[in-house]
Amino acid sequence: MFDGFELRQVDVGGGVTLRVRTGGSGPPVLLLHGHPRTQATWHKVAPLLAIGFTVVCLDLRGYGESSKPPAGEDHAGYSKRAMARDCVEAMAQLGHRNFAVVGHDRGAYVAHRLAADHPELVSHLVVMDAVPIGAALARSDARFAAKWWHWFFLGQTAKPAERVINADPDAWYQVDAATMGEEAYADLRRALHDPATVHAMCEDYRAGLTVDRAADDADRRAGRRITCPTLVVWATGDDLGELYGDPVEVWREWADAVRGVALDSGHHLAEEVPDQLAAVLREFLGGPAGPMPSGPMPSDAVPSEQAESETGRREDPVTSG
């Protein structure tokens, strides 16, 4: 897994260290995982991108083998702003002051905040299976609550979710080892059986319902927009289209230059359709074709103008979003 990549711990300050992998050469691109994954979710995509790009994968604070700092009473210790600052410092220590960022699921919210707070650093933004937190909560209705109920279960504090999850993490997350690959599965399972990781992941959701939404709402009031080229990628087998229609139209309320691609996949695109995803990313980021198909997008990708709004139901809704 990750042949040719270097693994290290990077101190990003404030008592936080991140587990970071780097490989390849060329323009830098930062890959950010979602919930409850670790950087290992990228193990099929990263080597494909490493032909033409310097690829950086990391465990977000609270996840995997990165630090689990205190959340604080306002949960700001797990805000996407704090996570974005971690990424900026990690990339600076690796010598990258300007880079592309690709975020999936919760990592997409960090990528969004990175581009919003540090526009001078981010050359391209890719968000996968996500709309902005502020947009999601502003549109929250009974259908959203029924499908993404885990946002509110993990995010509330009156009856903390940690006790339920820690009673049987394998039953709760129902991770598919066959799809992930054995090494990636072992890496994830080790994290999910750590109560400190489970608590940190819940704090991620608590921050999402509070300080993260406030940050997004503040951007909207101030008229701050994402100015770098932005690509929205979503899975036709997930429910983003069902909830939002064309996700590109949602992102156009927040960003100036947005394109979209739907891929025939379930929620975990990097694990399920790595070749197609790598080809889409390579084309958007402007890298060499390498061994991947060249052209605007792979044949089974659907541009946003043609994407069907109806999508399948997640098999494991608590593992995503």
Disulfide bonds with the S-S distance in Angstrom:
none
